[in-house]
């Protein structure tokens, strides 16, 4: 199936598109800002609780913080690593495992939500950005099964990279999530959301890939907080 240059896909005028793009950006910034305020307030409250009488309340607060953190991780363009560092400063290595679980939950949520979002949503975003060729590609992918989408992408992408990129797409996903500066391309949440929307990733293989991809950081933090295992680190 060839790209139809006469396809009736036309981008809106910038006058129509810019307000929608700004609206999406404002909503995202508002969600992130409110979540950061809630997390900072919860962390401050947890630090002031007595060691014994506030133990149960502190556990409840920390649980709430991890839920919010997981939700933040599922959002595009959210610097979740800064929140993780703030949590680690609160308790150190004992929070490494909960942070790992919350991170995995957030990225998995983003991926699963992406699978539920109609791919036509991505087409509308591309049209607002005047990326007409990308919008036409999405239009061709929309009615196809996952396997046929892979075949169509192989046909549409440059031959030199298409086969390798799609064959090793799980490895590519793991590398993108850990790529320095990945926040500029959507962060972990945005990358997983797009992976889900693409329809070429299955939960059975993607979720274990995510579990392995995010493992190095919490493992390092856990062992860094155990001086006997890493004696070269300052105490």
Short mmCIF file of the C-alpha atoms (twelve columns), coordinates in Angstrom:
data_MODEL
# 
_entry.id   MODEL 
# 
loop_
_atom_site.group_PDB 
_atom_site.id 
_atom_site.type_symbol 
_atom_site.label_atom_id 
_atom_site.label_alt_id 
_atom_site.label_comp_id 
_atom_site.label_asym_id 
_atom_site.label_seq_id 
_atom_site.Cartn_x 
_atom_site.Cartn_y 
_atom_site.Cartn_z 
_atom_site.pdbx_PDB_model_num 
ATOM 1   C CA . UNK A 1   0.000  0.000   0.000  1 
ATOM 2   C CA . UNK A 2   1.650  3.220   -1.161 1 
ATOM 3   C CA . UNK A 3   1.489  6.628   0.409  1 
ATOM 4   C CA . UNK A 4   -1.313 8.505   -1.286 1 
ATOM 5   C CA . UNK A 5   -0.210 12.099  -1.848 1 
ATOM 6   C CA . UNK A 6   -3.799 13.036  -2.659 1 
ATOM 7   C CA . UNK A 7   -5.097 11.695  0.637  1 
ATOM 8   C CA . UNK A 8   -7.659 14.064  2.092  1 
ATOM 9   C CA . UNK A 9   -5.560 14.820  5.165  1 
ATOM 10  C CA . UNK A 10  -4.914 18.486  5.633  1 
ATOM 11  C CA . UNK A 11  -3.506 20.125  8.741  1 
ATOM 12  C CA . UNK A 12  -5.522 22.859  10.394 1 
ATOM 13  C CA . UNK A 13  -4.293 26.405  10.174 1 
ATOM 14  C CA . UNK A 14  -1.840 27.465  12.863 1 
ATOM 15  C CA . UNK A 15  -4.529 29.811  14.129 1 
ATOM 16  C CA . UNK A 16  -6.692 26.761  14.879 1 
ATOM 17  C CA . UNK A 17  -3.902 24.429  16.018 1 
ATOM 18  C CA . UNK A 18  -1.930 26.647  18.390 1 
ATOM 19  C CA . UNK A 19  -4.749 27.122  20.948 1 
ATOM 20  C CA . UNK A 20  -5.221 23.338  21.129 1 
ATOM 21  C CA . UNK A 21  -1.491 22.733  21.547 1 
ATOM 22  C CA . UNK A 22  -1.268 25.395  24.244 1 
ATOM 23  C CA . UNK A 23  -4.310 23.933  25.992 1 
ATOM 24  C CA . UNK A 24  -2.737 20.466  26.120 1 
ATOM 25  C CA . UNK A 25  0.501  21.929  27.448 1 
ATOM 26  C CA . UNK A 26  -1.264 23.975  30.130 1 
ATOM 27  C CA . UNK A 27  -3.224 20.943  31.361 1 
ATOM 28  C CA . UNK A 28  -0.053 18.851  31.574 1 
ATOM 29  C CA . UNK A 29  1.871  21.581  33.424 1 
ATOM 30  C CA . UNK A 30  -1.016 22.043  35.856 1 
ATOM 31  C CA . UNK A 31  -1.175 18.320  36.654 1 
ATOM 32  C CA . UNK A 32  2.583  18.130  37.221 1 
ATOM 33  C CA . UNK A 33  2.660  21.301  39.345 1 
ATOM 34  C CA . UNK A 34  -0.186 20.171  41.602 1 
ATOM 35  C CA . UNK A 35  1.368  16.720  42.010 1 
ATOM 36  C CA . UNK A 36  4.731  18.234  42.959 1 
ATOM 37  C CA . UNK A 37  3.076  20.445  45.570 1 
ATOM 38  C CA . UNK A 38  1.242  17.466  47.066 1 
ATOM 39  C CA . UNK A 39  4.408  15.345  47.169 1 
ATOM 40  C CA . UNK A 40  6.472  18.107  48.795 1 
ATOM 41  C CA . UNK A 41  3.778  18.663  51.416 1 
ATOM 42  C CA . UNK A 42  3.525  14.938  52.143 1 
ATOM 43  C CA . UNK A 43  7.306  14.556  52.443 1 
ATOM 44  C CA . UNK A 44  7.541  17.529  54.804 1 
ATOM 45  C CA . UNK A 45  4.748  16.118  56.936 1 
ATOM 46  C CA . UNK A 46  6.366  12.696  57.058 1 
ATOM 47  C CA . UNK A 47  9.651  14.178  58.273 1 
ATOM 48  C CA . UNK A 48  7.949  15.908  61.213 1 
ATOM 49  C CA . UNK A 49  6.090  12.841  62.484 1 
ATOM 50  C CA . UNK A 50  7.288  11.263  65.747 1 
ATOM 51  C CA . UNK A 51  9.139  7.977   65.352 1 
ATOM 52  C CA . UNK A 52  6.572  5.901   67.243 1 
ATOM 53  C CA . UNK A 53  3.215  7.632   67.600 1 
ATOM 54  C CA . UNK A 54  3.211  8.680   63.968 1 
ATOM 55  C CA . UNK A 55  4.477  5.412   62.536 1 
ATOM 56  C CA . UNK A 56  1.155  4.291   61.071 1 
ATOM 57  C CA . UNK A 57  0.357  7.739   59.767 1 
ATOM 58  C CA . UNK A 58  3.813  7.998   58.233 1 
ATOM 59  C CA . UNK A 59  3.348  4.674   56.433 1 
ATOM 60  C CA . UNK A 60  0.032  5.919   55.063 1 
ATOM 61  C CA . UNK A 61  1.639  9.160   53.900 1 
ATOM 62  C CA . UNK A 62  4.536  7.348   52.245 1 
ATOM 63  C CA . UNK A 63  2.094  5.011   50.513 1 
ATOM 64  C CA . UNK A 64  0.199  8.037   49.208 1 
ATOM 65  C CA . UNK A 65  3.459  9.590   48.027 1 
ATOM 66  C CA . UNK A 66  4.359  6.438   46.103 1 
ATOM 67  C CA . UNK A 67  0.920  6.343   44.486 1 
ATOM 68  C CA . UNK A 68  1.318  9.960   43.368 1 
ATOM 69  C CA . UNK A 69  4.867  9.223   42.216 1 
ATOM 70  C CA . UNK A 70  3.636  6.282   40.113 1 
ATOM 71  C CA . UNK A 71  0.960  8.481   38.558 1 
ATOM 72  C CA . UNK A 72  3.561  11.155  37.811 1 
ATOM 73  C CA . UNK A 73  5.829  8.582   36.188 1 
ATOM 74  C CA . UNK A 74  2.999  7.659   33.830 1 
ATOM 75  C CA . UNK A 75  2.757  11.231  32.509 1 
ATOM 76  C CA . UNK A 76  4.772  12.470  29.532 1 
ATOM 77  C CA . UNK A 77  7.595  14.950  30.111 1 
ATOM 78  C CA . UNK A 78  7.636  14.475  33.897 1 
ATOM 79  C CA . UNK A 79  11.153 14.365  35.449 1 
ATOM 80  C CA . UNK A 80  10.405 11.408  37.693 1 
ATOM 81  C CA . UNK A 81  14.056 10.857  38.571 1 
ATOM 82  C CA . UNK A 82  14.129 14.094  40.597 1 
ATOM 83  C CA . UNK A 83  11.172 12.869  42.643 1 
ATOM 84  C CA . UNK A 84  12.919 9.538   43.172 1 
ATOM 85  C CA . UNK A 85  16.008 11.328  44.493 1 
ATOM 86  C CA . UNK A 86  13.844 13.356  46.883 1 
ATOM 87  C CA . UNK A 87  12.312 10.152  48.228 1 
ATOM 88  C CA . UNK A 88  15.742 8.568   48.616 1 
ATOM 89  C CA . UNK A 89  16.981 11.576  50.574 1 
ATOM 90  C CA . UNK A 90  14.093 11.042  52.987 1 
ATOM 91  C CA . UNK A 91  14.931 7.464   53.947 1 
ATOM 92  C CA . UNK A 92  17.865 6.295   51.850 1 
ATOM 93  C CA . UNK A 93  18.265 2.785   50.523 1 
ATOM 94  C CA . UNK A 94  15.295 1.362   52.434 1 
ATOM 95  C CA . UNK A 95  13.021 3.056   49.891 1 
ATOM 96  C CA . UNK A 96  14.866 1.625   46.879 1 
ATOM 97  C CA . UNK A 97  12.493 -1.318  46.444 1 
ATOM 98  C CA . UNK A 98  9.261  0.713   46.862 1 
ATOM 99  C CA . UNK A 99  10.597 3.300   44.409 1 
ATOM 100 C CA . UNK A 100 11.380 0.527   41.929 1 
ATOM 101 C CA . UNK A 101 7.884  -0.930  42.264 1 
ATOM 102 C CA . UNK A 102 6.250  2.492   41.933 1 
ATOM 103 C CA . UNK A 103 8.366  3.313   38.873 1 
ATOM 104 C CA . UNK A 104 7.434  0.023   37.226 1 
ATOM 105 C CA . UNK A 105 3.772  0.602   38.069 1 
ATOM 106 C CA . UNK A 106 3.858  4.098   36.561 1 
ATOM 107 C CA . UNK A 107 5.539  3.052   33.318 1 
ATOM 108 C CA . UNK A 108 3.266  0.022   32.991 1 
ATOM 109 C CA . UNK A 109 0.236  2.253   33.522 1 
ATOM 110 C CA . UNK A 110 1.440  4.605   30.779 1 
ATOM 111 C CA . UNK A 111 1.926  1.669   28.403 1 
ATOM 112 C CA . UNK A 112 -1.495 0.157   29.133 1 
ATOM 113 C CA . UNK A 113 -3.235 3.524   28.807 1 
ATOM 114 C CA . UNK A 114 -1.481 3.968   25.471 1 
ATOM 115 C CA . UNK A 115 -2.962 0.679   24.273 1 
ATOM 116 C CA . UNK A 116 -6.439 2.002   25.102 1 
ATOM 117 C CA . UNK A 117 -5.980 5.362   23.395 1 
ATOM 118 C CA . UNK A 118 -7.111 5.318   19.748 1 
ATOM 119 C CA . UNK A 119 -4.154 5.831   17.451 1 
ATOM 120 C CA . UNK A 120 -6.199 8.504   15.670 1 
ATOM 121 C CA . UNK A 121 -5.458 10.707  18.702 1 
ATOM 122 C CA . UNK A 122 -1.825 10.685  17.647 1 
ATOM 123 C CA . UNK A 123 -2.887 11.572  14.128 1 
ATOM 124 C CA . UNK A 124 -4.688 14.681  15.386 1 
ATOM 125 C CA . UNK A 125 -1.587 15.768  17.307 1 
ATOM 126 C CA . UNK A 126 0.576  15.299  14.209 1 
ATOM 127 C CA . UNK A 127 -1.856 17.352  12.150 1 
ATOM 128 C CA . UNK A 128 -1.829 20.159  14.723 1 
ATOM 129 C CA . UNK A 129 1.972  20.108  14.449 1 
ATOM 130 C CA . UNK A 130 1.660  20.076  10.628 1 
ATOM 131 C CA . UNK A 131 3.461  16.707  10.418 1 
ATOM 132 C CA . UNK A 132 1.348  15.566  7.479  1 
ATOM 133 C CA . UNK A 133 3.467  12.585  6.422  1 
ATOM 134 C CA . UNK A 134 3.427  11.216  9.964  1 
ATOM 135 C CA . UNK A 135 -0.347 11.717  10.101 1 
ATOM 136 C CA . UNK A 136 -0.761 9.779   6.848  1 
ATOM 137 C CA . UNK A 137 1.360  6.950   8.232  1 
ATOM 138 C CA . UNK A 138 -0.842 6.800   11.332 1 
ATOM 139 C CA . UNK A 139 -3.923 6.706   9.100  1 
ATOM 140 C CA . UNK A 140 -2.537 3.660   7.296  1 
ATOM 141 C CA . UNK A 141 -1.601 1.934   10.556 1 
ATOM 142 C CA . UNK A 142 -4.935 2.501   12.318 1 
ATOM 143 C CA . UNK A 143 -6.978 -0.377  10.786 1 
ATOM 144 C CA . UNK A 144 -4.104 -2.893  10.770 1 
ATOM 145 C CA . UNK A 145 -3.352 -5.721  13.187 1 
ATOM 146 C CA . UNK A 146 -0.130 -5.472  15.267 1 
ATOM 147 C CA . UNK A 147 1.738  -7.810  12.911 1 
ATOM 148 C CA . UNK A 148 0.657  -5.889  9.823  1 
ATOM 149 C CA . UNK A 149 1.588  -2.629  11.529 1 
ATOM 150 C CA . UNK A 150 5.135  -3.931  11.922 1 
ATOM 151 C CA . UNK A 151 5.205  -4.832  8.225  1 
ATOM 152 C CA . UNK A 152 3.874  -1.420  7.250  1 
ATOM 153 C CA . UNK A 153 6.445  0.343   9.423  1 
ATOM 154 C CA . UNK A 154 9.212  -1.744  7.864  1 
ATOM 155 C CA . UNK A 155 8.008  -0.632  4.458  1 
ATOM 156 C CA . UNK A 156 7.647  3.036   5.414  1 
ATOM 157 C CA . UNK A 157 10.825 3.618   7.439  1 
ATOM 158 C CA . UNK A 158 14.265 3.949   5.804  1 
ATOM 159 C CA . UNK A 159 15.389 0.441   4.867  1 
ATOM 160 C CA . UNK A 160 18.770 0.741   6.532  1 
ATOM 161 C CA . UNK A 161 17.251 1.121   9.988  1 
ATOM 162 C CA . UNK A 162 13.703 -0.201  9.757  1 
ATOM 163 C CA . UNK A 163 14.393 -3.897  10.049 1 
ATOM 164 C CA . UNK A 164 16.840 -3.591  12.954 1 
ATOM 165 C CA . UNK A 165 14.737 -0.989  14.775 1 
ATOM 166 C CA . UNK A 166 11.603 -3.121  14.656 1 
ATOM 167 C CA . UNK A 167 13.308 -6.448  15.284 1 
ATOM 168 C CA . UNK A 168 15.041 -5.078  18.380 1 
ATOM 169 C CA . UNK A 169 12.266 -2.703  19.393 1 
ATOM 170 C CA . UNK A 170 12.181 -3.991  22.988 1 
ATOM 171 C CA . UNK A 171 15.890 -3.280  23.373 1 
ATOM 172 C CA . UNK A 172 15.336 0.121   21.813 1 
ATOM 173 C CA . UNK A 173 12.538 0.842   24.281 1 
ATOM 174 C CA . UNK A 174 14.790 -0.039  27.226 1 
ATOM 175 C CA . UNK A 175 17.601 2.146   25.881 1 
ATOM 176 C CA . UNK A 176 15.292 5.109   25.277 1 
ATOM 177 C CA . UNK A 177 13.967 4.985   28.843 1 
ATOM 178 C CA . UNK A 178 17.516 5.070   30.233 1 
ATOM 179 C CA . UNK A 179 18.826 7.579   27.708 1 
ATOM 180 C CA . UNK A 180 20.234 10.739  29.357 1 
ATOM 181 C CA . UNK A 181 17.944 13.609  28.505 1 
ATOM 182 C CA . UNK A 182 15.053 11.310  27.625 1 
ATOM 183 C CA . UNK A 183 12.762 13.866  29.247 1 
ATOM 184 C CA . UNK A 184 13.192 15.964  26.107 1 
ATOM 185 C CA . UNK A 185 11.446 13.247  24.069 1 
ATOM 186 C CA . UNK A 186 8.670  12.575  26.558 1 
ATOM 187 C CA . UNK A 187 10.392 10.883  29.483 1 
ATOM 188 C CA . UNK A 188 9.651  7.328   30.545 1 
ATOM 189 C CA . UNK A 189 5.922  7.965   30.720 1 
ATOM 190 C CA . UNK A 190 5.735  9.533   27.280 1 
ATOM 191 C CA . UNK A 191 7.899  6.841   25.699 1 
ATOM 192 C CA . UNK A 192 5.781  4.046   27.185 1 
ATOM 193 C CA . UNK A 193 2.567  5.835   26.229 1 
ATOM 194 C CA . UNK A 194 3.719  6.038   22.614 1 
ATOM 195 C CA . UNK A 195 4.844  2.402   22.706 1 
ATOM 196 C CA . UNK A 196 1.353  1.394   23.778 1 
ATOM 197 C CA . UNK A 197 -0.325 3.565   21.164 1 
ATOM 198 C CA . UNK A 198 1.870  2.151   18.397 1 
ATOM 199 C CA . UNK A 199 0.268  -1.284  18.742 1 
ATOM 200 C CA . UNK A 200 3.535  -3.105  17.972 1 
ATOM 201 C CA . UNK A 201 4.373  -3.893  21.613 1 
ATOM 202 C CA . UNK A 202 2.576  -6.597  23.606 1 
ATOM 203 C CA . UNK A 203 2.181  -6.523  27.416 1 
ATOM 204 C CA . UNK A 204 3.638  -10.023 27.734 1 
ATOM 205 C CA . UNK A 205 7.025  -8.884  26.453 1 
ATOM 206 C CA . UNK A 206 6.959  -5.175  27.259 1 
ATOM 207 C CA . UNK A 207 6.296  -5.295  31.012 1 
ATOM 208 C CA . UNK A 208 9.243  -7.664  31.727 1 
ATOM 209 C CA . UNK A 209 11.401 -5.424  29.526 1 
ATOM 210 C CA . UNK A 210 10.424 -2.398  31.608 1 
ATOM 211 C CA . UNK A 211 11.131 -4.310  34.814 1 
ATOM 212 C CA . UNK A 212 14.681 -5.029  33.638 1 
ATOM 213 C CA . UNK A 213 15.261 -1.606  32.081 1 
ATOM 214 C CA . UNK A 214 14.639 0.337   35.305 1 
ATOM 215 C CA . UNK A 215 16.480 -2.122  37.560 1 
ATOM 216 C CA . UNK A 216 20.031 -0.622  37.542 1 
ATOM 217 C CA . UNK A 217 19.196 2.576   39.444 1 
ATOM 218 C CA . UNK A 218 17.397 1.026   42.462 1 
ATOM 219 C CA . UNK A 219 19.982 -1.773  42.635 1 
ATOM 220 C CA . UNK A 220 22.793 0.782   42.785 1 
ATOM 221 C CA . UNK A 221 20.950 2.826   45.409 1 
ATOM 222 C CA . UNK A 222 20.250 -0.259  47.503 1 
ATOM 223 C CA . UNK A 223 23.856 -1.428  47.516 1 
ATOM 224 C CA . UNK A 224 25.209 2.106   47.885 1 
ATOM 225 C CA . UNK A 225 23.273 2.294   51.135 1 
ATOM 226 C CA . UNK A 226 24.927 -0.910  52.351 1 
ATOM 227 C CA . UNK A 227 28.535 0.052   53.223 1 
ATOM 228 C CA . UNK A 228 29.693 -3.533  53.718 1 
ATOM 229 C CA . UNK A 229 28.833 -4.353  50.099 1 
ATOM 230 C CA . UNK A 230 30.365 -1.184  48.623 1 
ATOM 231 C CA . UNK A 231 33.234 -0.242  50.980 1 
ATOM 232 C CA . UNK A 232 34.764 2.223   48.497 1 
ATOM 233 C CA . UNK A 233 31.801 4.590   48.811 1 
ATOM 234 C CA . UNK A 234 31.979 7.391   51.431 1 
ATOM 235 C CA . UNK A 235 30.058 6.707   54.658 1 
# 
